[in-house]
């Protein structure tokens, strides 16, 4: 193999590697997420994800997908300790979590920064 061929091969592998790293993680199905949200989340966080029944409950609409996935996974593993959410999250499959995160991330938000 010539030096030029080796350089071309190295460049091609580098580009392929960066493409894999830059690609989004498995996104999730928004429609399935809405269905699951209506079943298990809406009663507390609001049908639109912006109107929780208690002001101390978070608004989920418009949150970052990866944040929601991490939060739910942390509740499942009890790295977060809210008893209600631990119980809710433990009943979710990995696909449920991805779908819920995709759904809530797709919604318009009413999130704001408190000052």
PAKE-827438 format. One record per atom (N, C-alpha, C): x, y, z; atom name; residue in one letter; residue number from 0. Coordinates in steps of 0.001 Angstrom, whole numbers, plus 500000, padded with zeros to 6 digits. Layout:
BEGIN
<rec X="X" Y="Y" Z="Z" atom="CA" type="A" seq="NUM"/>
...
//
This chain:
BEGIN
<rec X="500854" Y="498833" Z="500000" atom="N" type="X" seq="0"/>
<rec X="500000" Y="500000" Z="500000" atom="CA" type="X" seq="0"/>
<rec X="500903" Y="501234" Z="500000" atom="C" type="X" seq="0"/>
<rec X="500591" Y="502164" Z="499113" atom="N" type="X" seq="1"/>
<rec X="501405" Y="503375" Z="499019" atom="CA" type="X" seq="1"/>
<rec X="501056" Y="504325" Z="500159" atom="C" type="X" seq="1"/>
<rec X="501942" Y="505285" Z="500335" atom="N" type="X" seq="2"/>
<rec X="501731" Y="506269" Z="501400" atom="CA" type="X" seq="2"/>
<rec X="500443" Y="507054" Z="501155" atom="C" type="X" seq="2"/>
<rec X="500172" Y="507396" Z="499889" atom="N" type="X" seq="3"/>
<rec X="498959" Y="508133" Z="499549" atom="CA" type="X" seq="3"/>
<rec X="497714" Y="507290" Z="499840" atom="C" type="X" seq="3"/>
<rec X="497762" Y="506002" Z="499526" atom="N" type="X" seq="4"/>
<rec X="496633" Y="505109" Z="499807" atom="CA" type="X" seq="4"/>
<rec X="496373" Y="505011" Z="501303" atom="C" type="X" seq="4"/>
<rec X="497440" Y="504939" Z="502082" atom="N" type="X" seq="5"/>
<rec X="497290" Y="504875" Z="503541" atom="CA" type="X" seq="5"/>
<rec X="496651" Y="506147" Z="504070" atom="C" type="X" seq="5"/>
<rec X="497065" Y="507296" Z="503526" atom="N" type="X" seq="6"/>
<rec X="496484" Y="508569" Z="503956" atom="CA" type="X" seq="6"/>
<rec X="494999" Y="508644" Z="503596" atom="C" type="X" seq="6"/>
<rec X="494655" Y="508184" Z="502389" atom="N" type="X" seq="7"/>
<rec X="493249" Y="508190" Z="501980" atom="CA" type="X" seq="7"/>
<rec X="492420" Y="507280" Z="502889" atom="C" type="X" seq="7"/>
<rec X="492960" Y="506110" Z="503191" atom="N" type="X" seq="8"/>
<rec X="492262" Y="505177" Z="504075" atom="CA" type="X" seq="8"/>
<rec X="492083" Y="505781" Z="505468" atom="C" type="X" seq="8"/>
<rec X="493129" Y="506386" Z="505992" atom="N" type="X" seq="9"/>
<rec X="493050" Y="507011" Z="507315" atom="CA" type="X" seq="9"/>
<rec X="492027" Y="508139" Z="507319" atom="C" type="X" seq="9"/>
<rec X="492014" Y="508936" Z="506258" atom="N" type="X" seq="10"/>
<rec X="491051" Y="510035" Z="506169" atom="CA" type="X" seq="10"/>
<rec X="489624" Y="509499" Z="506102" atom="C" type="X" seq="10"/>
<rec X="489405" Y="508460" Z="505305" atom="N" type="X" seq="11"/>
<rec X="488065" Y="507883" Z="505180" atom="CA" type="X" seq="11"/>
<rec X="487581" Y="507307" Z="506507" atom="C" type="X" seq="11"/>
<rec X="488456" Y="506613" Z="507214" atom="N" type="X" seq="12"/>
<rec X="488081" Y="506049" Z="508515" atom="CA" type="X" seq="12"/>
<rec X="487796" Y="507145" Z="509535" atom="C" type="X" seq="12"/>
<rec X="488566" Y="508217" Z="509480" atom="N" type="X" seq="13"/>
<rec X="488338" Y="509335" Z="510400" atom="CA" type="X" seq="13"/>
<rec X="486980" Y="509971" Z="510155" atom="C" type="X" seq="13"/>
<rec X="486665" Y="510211" Z="508886" atom="N" type="X" seq="14"/>
<rec X="485373" Y="510807" Z="508545" atom="CA" type="X" seq="14"/>
<rec X="484237" Y="509888" Z="508989" atom="C" type="X" seq="14"/>
<rec X="484379" Y="508600" Z="508744" atom="N" type="X" seq="15"/>
<rec X="483344" Y="507646" Z="509153" atom="CA" type="X" seq="15"/>
<rec X="483178" Y="507637" Z="510669" atom="C" type="X" seq="15"/>
<rec X="484285" Y="507687" Z="511386" atom="N" type="X" seq="16"/>
<rec X="484222" Y="507708" Z="512845" atom="CA" type="X" seq="16"/>
<rec X="483537" Y="508947" Z="513376" atom="C" type="X" seq="16"/>
<rec X="483857" Y="510103" Z="512784" atom="N" type="X" seq="17"/>
<rec X="483214" Y="511339" Z="513218" atom="CA" type="X" seq="17"/>
<rec X="481727" Y="511328" Z="512884" atom="C" type="X" seq="17"/>
<rec X="481356" Y="510733" Z="511765" atom="N" type="X" seq="18"/>
<rec X="479943" Y="510657" Z="511397" atom="CA" type="X" seq="18"/>
<rec X="479164" Y="509847" Z="512425" atom="C" type="X" seq="18"/>
<rec X="479739" Y="508762" Z="512887" atom="N" type="X" seq="19"/>
<rec X="479085" Y="507939" Z="513910" atom="CA" type="X" seq="19"/>
<rec X="478968" Y="508711" Z="515212" atom="C" type="X" seq="19"/>
<rec X="480031" Y="509386" Z="515610" atom="N" type="X" seq="20"/>
<rec X="480005" Y="510144" Z="516861" atom="CA" type="X" seq="20"/>
<rec X="479042" Y="511314" Z="516794" atom="C" type="X" seq="20"/>
<rec X="478907" Y="511918" Z="515629" atom="N" type="X" seq="21"/>
<rec X="478053" Y="513091" Z="515491" atom="CA" type="X" seq="21"/>
<rec X="476587" Y="512732" Z="515302" atom="C" type="X" seq="21"/>
<rec X="476284" Y="511492" Z="514959" atom="N" type="X" seq="22"/>
<rec X="474896" Y="511116" Z="514717" atom="CA" type="X" seq="22"/>
<rec X="474129" Y="511096" Z="516035" atom="C" type="X" seq="22"/>
<rec X="472849" Y="511506" Z="515989" atom="N" type="X" seq="23"/>
<rec X="472070" Y="511506" Z="517227" atom="CA" type="X" seq="23"/>
<rec X="471830" Y="510090" Z="517721" atom="C" type="X" seq="23"/>
<rec X="471634" Y="509977" Z="519017" atom="N" type="X" seq="24"/>
<rec X="471308" Y="508672" Z="519601" atom="CA" type="X" seq="24"/>
<rec X="469928" Y="508258" Z="519098" atom="C" type="X" seq="24"/>
<rec X="469561" Y="507040" Z="519345" atom="N" type="X" seq="25"/>
<rec X="468248" Y="506565" Z="518934" atom="CA" type="X" seq="25"/>
<rec X="467211" Y="507524" Z="519495" atom="C" type="X" seq="25"/>
<rec X="466421" Y="508094" Z="518612" atom="N" type="X" seq="26"/>
<rec X="465570" Y="509205" Z="518999" atom="CA" type="X" seq="26"/>
<rec X="464330" Y="508804" Z="519780" atom="C" type="X" seq="26"/>
<rec X="463588" Y="507863" Z="519322" atom="N" type="X" seq="27"/>
<rec X="462329" Y="507552" Z="519975" atom="CA" type="X" seq="27"/>
<rec X="461161" Y="507936" Z="519088" atom="C" type="X" seq="27"/>
<rec X="460021" Y="507376" Z="519383" atom="N" type="X" seq="28"/>
<rec X="458810" Y="507552" Z="518595" atom="CA" type="X" seq="28"/>
<rec X="457894" Y="508533" Z="519330" atom="C" type="X" seq="28"/>
<rec X="457676" Y="509688" Z="518729" atom="N" type="X" seq="29"/>
<rec X="456886" Y="510745" Z="519373" atom="CA" type="X" seq="29"/>
<rec X="455448" Y="510292" Z="519616" atom="C" type="X" seq="29"/>
<rec X="454839" Y="509627" Z="518640" atom="N" type="X" seq="30"/>
<rec X="453443" Y="509182" Z="518798" atom="CA" type="X" seq="30"/>
<rec X="453304" Y="508178" Z="519942" atom="C" type="X" seq="30"/>
<rec X="454236" Y="507236" Z="520024" atom="N" type="X" seq="31"/>
<rec X="454203" Y="506271" Z="521132" atom="CA" type="X" seq="31"/>
<rec X="454481" Y="506975" Z="522458" atom="C" type="X" seq="31"/>
<rec X="455345" Y="507987" Z="522427" atom="N" type="X" seq="32"/>
<rec X="455620" Y="508758" Z="523631" atom="CA" type="X" seq="32"/>
<rec X="454391" Y="509492" Z="524125" atom="C" type="X" seq="32"/>
<rec X="453618" Y="510075" Z="523195" atom="N" type="X" seq="33"/>
<rec X="452384" Y="510763" Z="523580" atom="CA" type="X" seq="33"/>
<rec X="451398" Y="509781" Z="524210" atom="C" type="X" seq="33"/>
<rec X="451277" Y="508616" Z="523601" atom="N" type="X" seq="34"/>
<rec X="450367" Y="507596" Z="524139" atom="CA" type="X" seq="34"/>
<rec X="450759" Y="507211" Z="525569" atom="C" type="X" seq="34"/>
<rec X="452038" Y="506981" Z="525800" atom="N" type="X" seq="35"/>
<rec X="452518" Y="506606" Z="527140" atom="CA" type="X" seq="35"/>
<rec X="452364" Y="507787" Z="528102" atom="C" type="X" seq="35"/>
<rec X="452659" Y="508995" Z="527640" atom="N" type="X" seq="36"/>
<rec X="452527" Y="510184" Z="528492" atom="CA" type="X" seq="36"/>
<rec X="451090" Y="510366" Z="528955" atom="C" type="X" seq="36"/>
<rec X="450143" Y="510154" Z="528043" atom="N" type="X" seq="37"/>
<rec X="448730" Y="510266" Z="528416" atom="CA" type="X" seq="37"/>
<rec X="448360" Y="509241" Z="529485" atom="C" type="X" seq="37"/>
<rec X="448995" Y="508075" Z="529446" atom="N" type="X" seq="38"/>
<rec X="448693" Y="507005" Z="530399" atom="CA" type="X" seq="38"/>
<rec X="449345" Y="507225" Z="531761" atom="C" type="X" seq="38"/>
<rec X="450605" Y="507673" Z="531781" atom="N" type="X" seq="39"/>
<rec X="451348" Y="507640" Z="533046" atom="CA" type="X" seq="39"/>
<rec X="451900" Y="508980" Z="533532" atom="C" type="X" seq="39"/>
<rec X="451898" Y="510012" Z="532703" atom="N" type="X" seq="40"/>
<rec X="452539" Y="511274" Z="533105" atom="CA" type="X" seq="40"/>
<rec X="451566" Y="512441" Z="533248" atom="C" type="X" seq="40"/>
<rec X="450537" Y="512457" Z="532399" atom="N" type="X" seq="41"/>
<rec X="449672" Y="513628" Z="532295" atom="CA" type="X" seq="41"/>
<rec X="448937" Y="513969" Z="533585" atom="C" type="X" seq="41"/>
<rec X="448600" Y="512983" Z="534391" atom="N" type="X" seq="42"/>
<rec X="447843" Y="513255" Z="535616" atom="CA" type="X" seq="42"/>
<rec X="448589" Y="514202" Z="536548" atom="C" type="X" seq="42"/>
<rec X="449904" Y="514131" Z="536569" atom="N" type="X" seq="43"/>
<rec X="450695" Y="514998" Z="537450" atom="CA" type="X" seq="43"/>
<rec X="451354" Y="516163" Z="536708" atom="C" type="X" seq="43"/>
<rec X="451846" Y="515906" Z="535491" atom="N" type="X" seq="44"/>
<rec X="452616" Y="516919" Z="534762" atom="CA" type="X" seq="44"/>
<rec X="451772" Y="517707" Z="533770" atom="C" type="X" seq="44"/>
<rec X="450486" Y="517370" Z="533667" atom="N" type="X" seq="45"/>
<rec X="449585" Y="518067" Z="532756" atom="CA" type="X" seq="45"/>
<rec X="449566" Y="517429" Z="531387" atom="C" type="X" seq="45"/>
<rec X="448405" Y="517482" Z="530751" atom="N" type="X" seq="46"/>
<rec X="448242" Y="516875" Z="529427" atom="CA" type="X" seq="46"/>
<rec X="449193" Y="517488" Z="528408" atom="C" type="X" seq="46"/>
<rec X="449501" Y="518772" Z="528571" atom="N" type="X" seq="47"/>
<rec X="450392" Y="519454" Z="527627" atom="CA" type="X" seq="47"/>
<rec X="451847" Y="519482" Z="528094" atom="C" type="X" seq="47"/>
<rec X="452126" Y="518908" Z="529261" atom="N" type="X" seq="48"/>
<rec X="453488" Y="518919" Z="529796" atom="CA" type="X" seq="48"/>
<rec X="453909" Y="520259" Z="530367" atom="C" type="X" seq="48"/>
<rec X="452987" Y="521234" Z="530352" atom="N" type="X" seq="49"/>
<rec X="453273" Y="522585" Z="530843" atom="CA" type="X" seq="49"/>
<rec X="452432" Y="522983" Z="532049" atom="C" type="X" seq="49"/>
<rec X="451494" Y="522127" Z="532448" atom="N" type="X" seq="50"/>
<rec X="450563" Y="522499" Z="533522" atom="CA" type="X" seq="50"/>
<rec X="450518" Y="521424" Z="534607" atom="C" type="X" seq="50"/>
<rec X="451600" Y="521295" Z="535376" atom="N" type="X" seq="51"/>
<rec X="451604" Y="520299" Z="536451" atom="CA" type="X" seq="51"/>
<rec X="450562" Y="520645" Z="537513" atom="C" type="X" seq="51"/>
<rec X="450103" Y="519619" Z="538223" atom="N" type="X" seq="52"/>
<rec X="449068" Y="519834" Z="539240" atom="CA" type="X" seq="52"/>
<rec X="449612" Y="520529" Z="540481" atom="C" type="X" seq="52"/>
<rec X="450902" Y="520544" Z="540638" atom="N" type="X" seq="53"/>
<rec X="451556" Y="521193" Z="541774" atom="CA" type="X" seq="53"/>
<rec X="452710" Y="522026" Z="541217" atom="C" type="X" seq="53"/>
<rec X="452860" Y="523264" Z="541672" atom="N" type="X" seq="54"/>
<rec X="453933" Y="524100" Z="541119" atom="CA" type="X" seq="54"/>
<rec X="455346" Y="523572" Z="541382" atom="C" type="X" seq="54"/>
<rec X="455469" Y="522643" Z="542313" atom="N" type="X" seq="55"/>
<rec X="456798" Y="522079" Z="542569" atom="CA" type="X" seq="55"/>
<rec X="457143" Y="520958" Z="541583" atom="C" type="X" seq="55"/>
<rec X="456157" Y="520495" Z="540804" atom="N" type="X" seq="56"/>
<rec X="456403" Y="519455" Z="539799" atom="CA" type="X" seq="56"/>
<rec X="456949" Y="520127" Z="538540" atom="C" type="X" seq="56"/>
<rec X="457900" Y="519511" Z="537885" atom="N" type="X" seq="57"/>
<rec X="458498" Y="520174" Z="536719" atom="CA" type="X" seq="57"/>
<rec X="457594" Y="520171" Z="535493" atom="C" type="X" seq="57"/>
<rec X="457779" Y="521209" Z="534680" atom="N" type="X" seq="58"/>
<rec X="457192" Y="521237" Z="533345" atom="CA" type="X" seq="58"/>
<rec X="458103" Y="520397" Z="532460" atom="C" type="X" seq="58"/>
<rec X="457534" Y="519469" Z="531729" atom="N" type="X" seq="59"/>
<rec X="458327" Y="518562" Z="530904" atom="CA" type="X" seq="59"/>
<rec X="458406" Y="519006" Z="529447" atom="C" type="X" seq="59"/>
<rec X="457405" Y="519725" Z="528973" atom="N" type="X" seq="60"/>
<rec X="457378" Y="520143" Z="527572" atom="CA" type="X" seq="60"/>
<rec X="458584" Y="521019" Z="527257" atom="C" type="X" seq="60"/>
<rec X="459249" Y="520679" Z="526168" atom="N" type="X" seq="61"/>
<rec X="460383" Y="521476" Z="525713" atom="CA" type="X" seq="61"/>
<rec X="461703" Y="521171" Z="526388" atom="C" type="X" seq="61"/>
<rec X="461701" Y="520249" Z="527334" atom="N" type="X" seq="62"/>
<rec X="462973" Y="519863" Z="527965" atom="CA" type="X" seq="62"/>
<rec X="463835" Y="519142" Z="526933" atom="C" type="X" seq="62"/>
<rec X="465137" Y="519159" Z="527132" atom="N" type="X" seq="63"/>
<rec X="466038" Y="518447" Z="526234" atom="CA" type="X" seq="63"/>
<rec X="465801" Y="516948" Z="526346" atom="C" type="X" seq="63"/>
<rec X="465780" Y="516282" Z="525193" atom="N" type="X" seq="64"/>
<rec X="465534" Y="514837" Z="525138" atom="CA" type="X" seq="64"/>
<rec X="466525" Y="514065" Z="525999" atom="C" type="X" seq="64"/>
<rec X="467808" Y="514391" Z="525869" atom="N" type="X" seq="65"/>
<rec X="468816" Y="513633" Z="526626" atom="CA" type="X" seq="65"/>
<rec X="468685" Y="513869" Z="528126" atom="C" type="X" seq="65"/>
<rec X="468273" Y="515067" Z="528519" atom="N" type="X" seq="66"/>
<rec X="468053" Y="515342" Z="529944" atom="CA" type="X" seq="66"/>
<rec X="466917" Y="514463" Z="530484" atom="C" type="X" seq="66"/>
<rec X="465817" Y="514395" Z="529738" atom="N" type="X" seq="67"/>
<rec X="464678" Y="513589" Z="530188" atom="CA" type="X" seq="67"/>
<rec X="465036" Y="512108" Z="530264" atom="C" type="X" seq="67"/>
<rec X="465770" Y="511620" Z="529263" atom="N" type="X" seq="68"/>
<rec X="466200" Y="510218" Z="529293" atom="CA" type="X" seq="68"/>
<rec X="467084" Y="509950" Z="530506" atom="C" type="X" seq="68"/>
<rec X="468017" Y="510847" Z="530762" atom="N" type="X" seq="69"/>
<rec X="468920" Y="510675" Z="531903" atom="CA" type="X" seq="69"/>
<rec X="468145" Y="510720" Z="533215" atom="C" type="X" seq="69"/>
<rec X="467235" Y="511668" Z="533343" atom="N" type="X" seq="70"/>
<rec X="466462" Y="511794" Z="534579" atom="CA" type="X" seq="70"/>
<rec X="465651" Y="510526" Z="534849" atom="C" type="X" seq="70"/>
<rec X="464947" Y="510031" Z="533840" atom="N" type="X" seq="71"/>
<rec X="464133" Y="508828" Z="534044" atom="CA" type="X" seq="71"/>
<rec X="464991" Y="507605" Z="534336" atom="C" type="X" seq="71"/>
<rec X="466117" Y="507496" Z="533648" atom="N" type="X" seq="72"/>
<rec X="467037" Y="506383" Z="533909" atom="CA" type="X" seq="72"/>
<rec X="467597" Y="506471" Z="535324" atom="C" type="X" seq="72"/>
<rec X="467902" Y="507685" Z="535767" atom="N" type="X" seq="73"/>
<rec X="468402" Y="507870" Z="537134" atom="CA" type="X" seq="73"/>
<rec X="467337" Y="507525" Z="538176" atom="C" type="X" seq="73"/>
<rec X="466079" Y="507847" Z="537897" atom="N" type="X" seq="74"/>
<rec X="465009" Y="507428" Z="538813" atom="CA" type="X" seq="74"/>
<rec X="464919" Y="505902" Z="538866" atom="C" type="X" seq="74"/>
<rec X="465015" Y="505249" Z="537708" atom="N" type="X" seq="75"/>
<rec X="464970" Y="503778" Z="537679" atom="CA" type="X" seq="75"/>
<rec X="466065" Y="503172" Z="538536" atom="C" type="X" seq="75"/>
<rec X="467256" Y="503753" Z="538449" atom="N" type="X" seq="76"/>
<rec X="468416" Y="503217" Z="539174" atom="CA" type="X" seq="76"/>
<rec X="468500" Y="503756" Z="540601" atom="C" type="X" seq="76"/>
<rec X="467522" Y="504572" Z="540985" atom="N" type="X" seq="77"/>
<rec X="467461" Y="505192" Z="542311" atom="CA" type="X" seq="77"/>
<rec X="468656" Y="506099" Z="542601" atom="C" type="X" seq="77"/>
<rec X="469215" Y="506680" Z="541536" atom="N" type="X" seq="78"/>
<rec X="470226" Y="507732" Z="541717" atom="CA" type="X" seq="78"/>
<rec X="469531" Y="509059" Z="542012" atom="C" type="X" seq="78"/>
<rec X="468261" Y="509139" Z="541673" atom="N" type="X" seq="79"/>
<rec X="467374" Y="510218" Z="542102" atom="CA" type="X" seq="79"/>
<rec X="466392" Y="509568" Z="543063" atom="C" type="X" seq="79"/>
<rec X="465948" Y="510317" Z="544058" atom="N" type="X" seq="80"/>
<rec X="465276" Y="509654" Z="545174" atom="CA" type="X" seq="80"/>
<rec X="463808" Y="510005" Z="545389" atom="C" type="X" seq="80"/>
<rec X="463167" Y="510715" Z="544495" atom="N" type="X" seq="81"/>
<rec X="461749" Y="510994" Z="544665" atom="CA" type="X" seq="81"/>
<rec X="460969" Y="509682" Z="544559" atom="C" type="X" seq="81"/>
<rec X="460302" Y="509292" Z="545637" atom="N" type="X" seq="82"/>
<rec X="459657" Y="507976" Z="545709" atom="CA" type="X" seq="82"/>
<rec X="458600" Y="507782" Z="544625" atom="C" type="X" seq="82"/>
<rec X="457822" Y="508810" Z="544356" atom="N" type="X" seq="83"/>
<rec X="456789" Y="508689" Z="543324" atom="CA" type="X" seq="83"/>
<rec X="457430" Y="508442" Z="541964" atom="C" type="X" seq="83"/>
<rec X="458451" Y="509235" Z="541629" atom="N" type="X" seq="84"/>
<rec X="459084" Y="509094" Z="540319" atom="CA" type="X" seq="84"/>
<rec X="459892" Y="507803" Z="540202" atom="C" type="X" seq="84"/>
<rec X="460477" Y="507342" Z="541286" atom="N" type="X" seq="85"/>
<rec X="461185" Y="506053" Z="541246" atom="CA" type="X" seq="85"/>
<rec X="460193" Y="504958" Z="540854" atom="C" type="X" seq="85"/>
<rec X="459032" Y="504952" Z="541497" atom="N" type="X" seq="86"/>
<rec X="458013" Y="503954" Z="541179" atom="CA" type="X" seq="86"/>
<rec X="457509" Y="504062" Z="539747" atom="C" type="X" seq="86"/>
<rec X="457286" Y="505287" Z="539293" atom="N" type="X" seq="87"/>
<rec X="456821" Y="505486" Z="537916" atom="CA" type="X" seq="87"/>
<rec X="457873" Y="505031" Z="536910" atom="C" type="X" seq="87"/>
<rec X="459122" Y="505412" Z="537135" atom="N" type="X" seq="88"/>
<rec X="460193" Y="505112" Z="536177" atom="CA" type="X" seq="88"/>
<rec X="460506" Y="503623" Z="536115" atom="C" type="X" seq="88"/>
<rec X="460405" Y="502949" Z="537240" atom="N" type="X" seq="89"/>
<rec X="460717" Y="501508" Z="537252" atom="CA" type="X" seq="89"/>
<rec X="459762" Y="500716" Z="536366" atom="C" type="X" seq="89"/>
<rec X="458573" Y="501245" Z="536128" atom="N" type="X" seq="90"/>
<rec X="457594" Y="500559" Z="535286" atom="CA" type="X" seq="90"/>
<rec X="457822" Y="500809" Z="533790" atom="C" type="X" seq="90"/>
<rec X="458782" Y="501662" Z="533450" atom="N" type="X" seq="91"/>
<rec X="459022" Y="502020" Z="532050" atom="CA" type="X" seq="91"/>
<rec X="460107" Y="501154" Z="531425" atom="C" type="X" seq="91"/>
<rec X="459900" Y="500800" Z="530163" atom="N" type="X" seq="92"/>
<rec X="460946" Y="500109" Z="529401" atom="CA" type="X" seq="92"/>
<rec X="461914" Y="501154" Z="528843" atom="C" type="X" seq="92"/>
<rec X="463036" Y="500684" Z="528320" atom="N" type="X" seq="93"/>
<rec X="464008" Y="501594" Z="527697" atom="CA" type="X" seq="93"/>
<rec X="463358" Y="502333" Z="526526" atom="C" type="X" seq="93"/>
<rec X="462551" Y="501612" Z="525733" atom="N" type="X" seq="94"/>
<rec X="461849" Y="502255" Z="524618" atom="CA" type="X" seq="94"/>
<rec X="460836" Y="503280" Z="525122" atom="C" type="X" seq="94"/>
<rec X="460125" Y="502968" Z="526208" atom="N" type="X" seq="95"/>
<rec X="459194" Y="503942" Z="526790" atom="CA" type="X" seq="95"/>
<rec X="459923" Y="505231" Z="527132" atom="C" type="X" seq="95"/>
<rec X="461084" Y="505107" Z="527751" atom="N" type="X" seq="96"/>
<rec X="461858" Y="506291" Z="528149" atom="CA" type="X" seq="96"/>
<rec X="462267" Y="507095" Z="526924" atom="C" type="X" seq="96"/>
<rec X="462778" Y="506426" Z="525905" atom="N" type="X" seq="97"/>
<rec X="463163" Y="507131" Z="524668" atom="CA" type="X" seq="97"/>
<rec X="461956" Y="507832" Z="524046" atom="C" type="X" seq="97"/>
<rec X="460832" Y="507126" Z="523998" atom="N" type="X" seq="98"/>
<rec X="459634" Y="507685" Z="523378" atom="CA" type="X" seq="98"/>
<rec X="459086" Y="508867" Z="524171" atom="C" type="X" seq="98"/>
<rec X="459037" Y="508737" Z="525488" atom="N" type="X" seq="99"/>
<rec X="458576" Y="509855" Z="526323" atom="CA" type="X" seq="99"/>
<rec X="459478" Y="511069" Z="526161" atom="C" type="X" seq="99"/>
<rec X="460777" Y="510838" Z="526164" atom="N" type="X" seq="100"/>
<rec X="461728" Y="511943" Z="526017" atom="CA" type="X" seq="100"/>
<rec X="461558" Y="512623" Z="524664" atom="C" type="X" seq="100"/>
<rec X="461386" Y="511844" Z="523607" atom="N" type="X" seq="101"/>
<rec X="461184" Y="512417" Z="522271" atom="CA" type="X" seq="101"/>
<rec X="459890" Y="513225" Z="522227" atom="C" type="X" seq="101"/>
<rec X="458838" Y="512693" Z="522824" atom="N" type="X" seq="102"/>
<rec X="457551" Y="513387" Z="522829" atom="CA" type="X" seq="102"/>
<rec X="457646" Y="514716" Z="523571" atom="C" type="X" seq="102"/>
<rec X="458104" Y="514688" Z="524812" atom="N" type="X" seq="103"/>
<rec X="458153" Y="515930" Z="525584" atom="CA" type="X" seq="103"/>
<rec X="459118" Y="516945" Z="524980" atom="C" type="X" seq="103"/>
<rec X="460214" Y="516488" Z="524412" atom="N" type="X" seq="104"/>
<rec X="461164" Y="517409" Z="523775" atom="CA" type="X" seq="104"/>
<rec X="460551" Y="518074" Z="522543" atom="C" type="X" seq="104"/>
<rec X="459568" Y="517427" Z="521921" atom="N" type="X" seq="105"/>
<rec X="458955" Y="517972" Z="520706" atom="CA" type="X" seq="105"/>
<rec X="457894" Y="519033" Z="520994" atom="C" type="X" seq="105"/>
<rec X="457473" Y="519148" Z="522236" atom="N" type="X" seq="106"/>
<rec X="456378" Y="520059" Z="522577" atom="CA" type="X" seq="106"/>
<rec X="456866" Y="521487" Z="522786" atom="C" type="X" seq="106"/>
<rec X="455981" Y="522466" Z="522516" atom="N" type="X" seq="107"/>
<rec X="456335" Y="523849" Z="522838" atom="CA" type="X" seq="107"/>
<rec X="456438" Y="524010" Z="524350" atom="C" type="X" seq="107"/>
<rec X="457352" Y="524831" Z="524759" atom="N" type="X" seq="108"/>
<rec X="457625" Y="524956" Z="526191" atom="CA" type="X" seq="108"/>
<rec X="457110" Y="526262" Z="526770" atom="C" type="X" seq="108"/>
<rec X="456887" Y="526247" Z="528045" atom="N" type="X" seq="109"/>
<rec X="456627" Y="527461" Z="528813" atom="CA" type="X" seq="109"/>
<rec X="457718" Y="527619" Z="529866" atom="C" type="X" seq="109"/>
<rec X="458840" Y="526929" Z="529644" atom="N" type="X" seq="110"/>
<rec X="459955" Y="527025" Z="530587" atom="CA" type="X" seq="110"/>
<rec X="460533" Y="528426" Z="530557" atom="C" type="X" seq="110"/>
<rec X="460952" Y="528891" Z="531699" atom="N" type="X" seq="111"/>
<rec X="461601" Y="530195" Z="531777" atom="CA" type="X" seq="111"/>
<rec X="462607" Y="530171" Z="532920" atom="C" type="X" seq="111"/>
<rec X="463484" Y="531128" Z="532894" atom="N" type="X" seq="112"/>
<rec X="464490" Y="531251" Z="533943" atom="CA" type="X" seq="112"/>
<rec X="463944" Y="532191" Z="535008" atom="C" type="X" seq="112"/>
<rec X="463945" Y="531734" Z="536247" atom="N" type="X" seq="113"/>
<rec X="463491" Y="532589" Z="537352" atom="CA" type="X" seq="113"/>
<rec X="464598" Y="533558" Z="537719" atom="C" type="X" seq="113"/>
<rec X="464236" Y="534776" Z="537973" atom="N" type="X" seq="114"/>
<rec X="465222" Y="535800" Z="538372" atom="CA" type="X" seq="114"/>
<rec X="464836" Y="536405" Z="539686" atom="C" type="X" seq="114"/>
//
